[in-house]
Each structure stands twice: as structure tokens, then as C-alpha cells.
Amino acid sequence: MTSYTLTREVPRPFDDVLAEVRAGLVEQGFGVISEIDLAGTLHAKLGVEVPPQVILGACRPQLAHQALQADPSVAAMLPCNVVVRSTGPSECVVEAFDPDTMVTMTGGAPALALVATDARARLLGLLDALA
């Protein structure tokens, strides 16, 4: 596990976990504003095969707005990326960028820390529900 992501191993097939993550993000108040099929893109552009992997760009507009008010440059770290990666026929890893890292990288503004705390709690709620 890396220090800049929140990670859970999920013992279920990729398609099931991806659907659960999409639904879980909505339950936690996020919308999915972008979706990148990383495996499909790498296959199409480079002809390489990698296990199924999708990056979901999740956004909770209220938190994004608060973060931008605290530090407009934080836009470079938005949206919250959540990755679903197959690690076997019935195994996946789900990772989310840890919002606390955003605070560390920007110098720890108190208003930004409040946003990160909220976003982190919601992402952990999503990950814990998958277990």
C-alpha cells in the first residue's frame, strides 16, 4: 500500500466491483464526472494487454467548491480519482487518492484540511463498504 492512496483488496470479479464502486460513490455523495478505461486505452494506443483497470473521476461539487475557495491551484488535484484494478479472476484492488495528501502538498491550509477530512471520510466509507 502506498502512502498517497486509500486501498482495499476486494475478493470479487472486476465487473461486480466496478459497479459497486460506482454505486458506492453515489451513496457517499459523489458523482462520477469522468471514466477512463485504462486497459482499453493502452490496448488501443499501444497494443499492450494489461488487466482490466478503470479510473473514475469522482466529484462532490460542494467539496470541490470549498477546496477551490481555500486554494484555487488545488484544481490540478481534482476530481478525486478512484481506481478499480483487476488482480485476478475474482480479485480486485480499489484505490482512491488520499485527500490528506492534497493538504500536505498545499501547505496545510485549515479550510482545505476540513474539505480533505470530509472527502477522506466519504472515500473510506466507500472502501469499507466493499470489504
C-alpha positions in Angstrom: 0.0 0.0 0.0 1.3 3.4 -0.9 1.1 6.4 1.4 -0.8 8.6 -1.1 -3.7 6.2 -1.7 -6.5 4.6 0.4 -6.6 1.0 -0.7 -8.8 -2.1 -0.3 -8.5 -5.6 -1.7 -11.8 -6.9 -2.8 -12.4 -10.6 -3.4 -14.9 -10.3 -6.2 -14.9 -10.1 -10.0 -13.9 -6.8 -11.7 -17.2 -6.0 -13.3 -19.1 -6.5 -10.0 -16.6 -4.4 -8.0 -16.7 -1.6 -10.6 -20.5 -1.5 -10.4 -20.3 -1.5 -6.6 -17.8 1.4 -6.6 -19.9 3.5 -8.9 -23.0 2.9 -6.7 -21.0 3.4 -3.5 -19.6 6.8 -4.8 -23.2 8.0 -5.3 -24.2 6.7 -1.8 -21.3 8.8 -0.4 -22.5 11.9 -2.2 -20.1 11.9 -5.2 -20.9 11.9 -8.9 -18.7 10.3 -11.5 -17.7 13.0 -13.9 -15.1 11.1 -15.9 -14.3 7.5 -16.6 -11.1 6.2 -18.2 -10.8 2.6 -19.3 -7.1 2.4 -18.8 -6.7 -1.1 -20.1 -8.8 -0.3 -23.2 -6.8 2.9 -23.9 -3.4 1.2 -23.6 -4.6 -1.6 -25.9 -5.9 0.9 -28.5 -2.9 3.2 -28.4 0.0 0.9 -27.7 -1.3 -2.6 -28.5 -0.4 -3.8 -25.0 -2.5 -6.0 -22.8 -3.0 -5.1 -19.1 -5.5 -6.4 -16.6 -8.9 -4.5 -16.6 -8.4 -1.2 -14.9 -10.8 1.8 -14.8 -10.2 5.3 -13.3 -13.3 7.0 -12.1 -13.1 10.8 -11.6 -15.4 11.4 -8.6 -16.6 14.8 -7.6 -18.7 16.2 -4.7 -19.3 19.7 -6.0 -19.8 21.2 -2.5 -16.3 19.9 -1.5 -14.7 21.0 -4.8 -16.1 24.5 -4.4 -14.8 24.7 -0.8 -11.4 23.4 -1.8 -11.1 26.0 -4.7 -12.1 28.8 -2.3 -9.3 27.7 0.0 -6.7 27.3 -2.8 -7.6 27.8 -6.5 -4.5 25.8 -7.6 -5.9 22.7 -5.9 -8.0 22.3 -9.1 -5.0 20.4 -10.5 -5.7 17.7 -8.0 -9.4 17.4 -8.7 -11.5 15.3 -9.1 -11.0 12.6 -6.6 -9.6 9.6 -8.6 -10.8 6.2 -7.7 -9.2 3.2 -9.5 -10.6 -0.3 -9.8 -8.0 -2.8 -11.0 -8.3 -6.5 -11.6 -5.7 -8.5 -9.9 -7.1 -12.0 -10.7 -10.3 -13.7 -11.9 -12.2 -12.9 -8.7 -9.9 -10.3 -7.1 -9.6 -6.5 -7.4 -7.8 -3.6 -5.8 -9.7 -0.4 -5.3 -7.6 2.7 -4.6 -8.5 6.3 -4.1 -6.2 9.3 -3.9 -5.9 10.2 -0.2 -7.3 13.7 0.2 -4.9 14.2 3.2 -2.1 14.2 0.6 -3.7 17.2 -1.1 -3.4 19.1 2.2 0.2 18.1 2.7 1.1 19.1 -0.8 -0.5 22.5 -0.5 0.9 23.5 2.9 -2.0 22.5 5.2 -4.5 25.4 4.9 -7.1 24.9 7.6 -10.0 25.4 5.2 -8.6 22.8 2.9 -7.9 20.4 5.7 -11.7 20.5 6.6 -12.5 19.6 3.0 -10.0 16.8 2.9 -11.3 15.4 6.2 -14.8 15.2 4.8 -13.7 13.7 1.4 -11.5 11.2 3.2 -14.3 10.0 5.5 -16.6 9.6 2.5 -14.0 7.6 0.5 -13.2 5.4 3.5 -16.9 4.8 3.9 -17.0 3.6 0.2 -13.9 1.4 0.7 -15.1 -0.1 4.0 -18.5 -0.9 2.4 -16.7 -3.0 -0.2 -15.0 -5.2 2.4 
